[in-house]
Each structure stands twice: as C-alpha cells, then as structure tokens.
C-alpha cells in the first residue's frame, strides 16, 4: 500500500459541502460536492484495501476536520529519528 494524500479544493459553508482530491497509488481522484458525514470510500494498495474518509465539520472556508479509516494491514508512515 502506498501513501494517501488529501487536498481540499473548495468549501461551501452555506451548503455544508466540500471538494477533495484523493491522491492514492499515483492517481488523483476528485471527490466533488460532498456533504458532512458522507463516507468517501476508495481502494488503494498492491492488494487493494478499502479506505474511508469522513468529514465531520467545516471549520472555516479553508479548513475541515474528520478522520481517515485505514485497514489493519495498512503500513504505518515512517518517522524521523
């Protein structure tokens, strides 16, 4: 499995929606006009595993918060020692 990156493109605070770009497996996949608490599911990795992003809150015009659910077999990112 590779690294997953998320890029926030647009936030609409009036409609409680946002647009993300998910970068996984050297591909960019746009996820336009998503609502709060709407799961964004995608597969990533050599042996495809299901990942899920859920945004719980829109904090401002350029900030959202939520979580990324990863499979138990997902690798941990390297740390700097």
N, C-alpha and C positions, 0 to 999 in steps of 0.2 A: 504494500500500500504506500501511496505517496503522500505528500503534504497537501493539506486542504487549505485554501485561502479564500477569504470572502472580501468583496469590495462593495461598499454601499454607494450606489449611484444616485438615488433620489429618495426623498422622504416627502410625503404629503400628510402634514399633521391634521388637516381638516378631515380627510378621509381615512385616517389611521392606516395608511398603506405605505409601502416602500418598494424599492427595486434593488435587488442584489445581483452581483455576478459571482458565481461559484467557480473557482479555479481548482480543478482536480484532474489528475492524470494528463497533464499538459493540454487540457482543454478548458475553454472559458464557456460557461453555460449561464446565460442571463435568466434571471427569475423575476420578471416584471410584475408590478402591481400586486404585491402580496399583502395580505391582511395580518393583523395581530393574531397570535396564537394559531396561525395556519402552518402546519408542518411542511417543510421543504425537504423532500427525500431524494437522495441520489446515491448511485453506486460508484465506488472508487476502489482502485487497487488491482493488483495482478489477479488475485482471486476475488472478484467483486464482492464487496461488503456494503451493506446498507448504512448510510449516514443520514442523520436528520438534523435540520436546523429549525429552531422555533424562536421567533422574536416575541417577547412578552410586552415590551414597552417601547414607545417612541419618546426619547428624552428631549430632543430638540430637532431643528431642521437638518442636522448632520450627525445625529447620534441615535443609535438604537441599542437595546440590550435584550439578551436571551441566552440560549445555550445551543451547543453542538453535541448531539448524542453520537458516540462512537461505539463500534463493536468492541467486544472484549479482546479480540485478536488484533486490534489496531496497534501499530507501533507507537511508542512514546517519542516525542521530539527530543533531539539531542540537547544537552545542557552544556553551558560553558563552565569549565572548572577553573 
